Amino acid sequence: MRLVIQIPAWNEEQHIGQAIDALPQNVEGFKDVVVQVIDDGSDDRTAEVAAEHGAAVVGLPLHRGLAVAFSVGVRAALARGADVIVNTDADNQYDARDIPTLVAPILGGEAQMVIGDRQVADLPHFSLTKKALQRLGSWVVRRLSRTQVRDATSGFRAMSRQAALRLHVFTRFTYTLETILQAGEAGLRVVSVPIRTNPGATRPSRLFRSDLGYVVRSLEAMARIIVLYNPLRLFLRIGLVPIAAGTLLLLRFLILFLADRSPAGHVQSLILAVILVVVGAQICVLGLAADLIAVNRRLIEEIVERERDRGAST
């Protein structure tokens, strides 16, 4: 069994060495542990410092963003023969001593993905607004993914080889929410375990400038995944709203018509009802077409999964 610990990094010259040194060299259940740093087009000495501290470096020629760096790292880890992949941050935010706790559910066959729960409510450097947004966001992700993840934005996570082969990150913003939603749609078992954080690693996030900006970008990512993976459910629910409204207006017109209560004065309602029903039906048909595309995409993903596994094994 091989464990690959990956660290996406962009201009982390000051922190990357400390983050690598904190990682365990041996983890129970694994024959060896490999550390790899994905240098996301840094213009400082991130790659050199990482190599000096014994990490394998995967370099990107240009800065592509956290989600792309994460995806490149997963593919590189699979190519290195990883049976389990652990992802952590370059700023040494997470306590590396909890890596055995993080991988234990995978080794025990209880899960294919494990998310480290920072227990955000107890973090002193998180504002009340940020805590509330994190709690709300995690609740939404739980409902959409049908998982029990308590800290959806945590970057400290582990995944089995099976899970890594099935994940496809489409956004360039962040992988955290998208991979959980994908795992839920793919039927993978996702669990949370409590983990510790390092109090000193509290520099401001470079992913977003404000909490509102993060919320907007996160909603965009979630909407994209829902449309990609479950379009029929989404479009049917949207389409049923105008259909229901149009049906009520039609029933109202019929009641007035049968009661001979000036039906001519309600022609506008009849026209509006027909428009609403037609629009709703078109949305439902769009959902059916999107669902056919989604089925075709799943078939392509299965082919890609087999090719990934085959390429990583050779």
SULURNOR-V30389 format. One line per field, one symbol per residue. phi: phi as a letter, one per 30 degrees, with the letter a starting at -180 (. if undefined). A space follows every 50 residues. Layout:
phi=???
//
This chain:
phi=.cccccbdbbhcedcddddddddddbbejbdbbccbccddidcccedddd ddcjcdccccdbdcjdddddddddddddddidcbcccbcddidcdddcde dddeddddidacbbcdcdheecdddcddddddddddddddddddchbcdc bdcdccabbddedddccbdcdcdacdddddddddddiddcbcbdbcbded dbdedcdbcbddddddddddddddddddcbdddddddddddddddddddd dddddddddhchdddcdedddddddddddddddddddddddddddddddd dddddddedddddd
//
